[in-house]
């Protein structure tokens, strides 16, 4: 498994016009990263002035759900 940093930079190179949050979303999608790892990298790559604390928590929840290797939707399709 690649680190979030490597995946983030890879996505950034492929999609230069994406903002930090969408880039991070694509970097963690279905990769199985923990909430604490996602939170740490969110703080490193997303400008702290872009979101207030409440929004930050919600966005980290979104990223954590996206990072799950299999979602409920995937299980319903099987």
Secondary structure, DSSP 8 states (H G I E B T S, - for coil): ---HHHHHHHHHHH-TT--HHHHHHHHHTTS---HHHHHHHHHHHS-TTSS-HHHHHHHHHHHHHHH-SS-HHHHHH-
